[in-house]
Amino acid sequence: MTTTPQNWTPQSWRDKPAKQMPVYEDITALKAAEAELAALPPLVLQVKRAT
């Protein structure tokens, strides 16, 4: 599946094949970190350009 801006979602990366997977021994800590990151504002803001 090709991800384009039209069909991108925060979860769409999960549809990609895993080529290099780290081993997370503490899944609870992983889920907590994912939840914390999901609650933060985006790193790149969408800005409307005047044309």
N, C-alpha and C positions, 0 to 999 in steps of 0.2 A: 504494500500500500504506500503510495506517495502522499506525503502530507503537504498540502498547499495552504496558503493563508486562509482560504475559504473553509477548509475542513480541519484546521488545527484546533486542538483543545489542550488544556493543561495535562490531560491524561493520554493524549495521542502517542506519546513516546512509548507507552506500554505496549503498543501494537507492533513495535519494531523488534526485529530479532536481536537477541542478546549475544554479543560477540565477546565481550570481556565483562564477566560478572564478578564483583567483589562478594566475599562471603560475610554476611552480617550475622554475627553470633547472637546479638541481642535484638530480636525483632521488635520488642516493645520500645526500645530506645530509638530504633529506626523509624517506627511509626510516629513517635513523639517528635522527632526531628522533622519529618515530613509535614506534620501538622503545624509545627512552629513556622516553617518556611512558607507554607501555604497561607498563613495569616499575615505575612509581611507584604508591603506594597511591592509592585514590580520593580525590577532593577532598571528597566528601560521604560520610560513613559511614552505613551502615544501622544504626539503633539500634532495638532492640525496646522497645516501650512497654508498660508494665504497665497493663492496663485493668480 
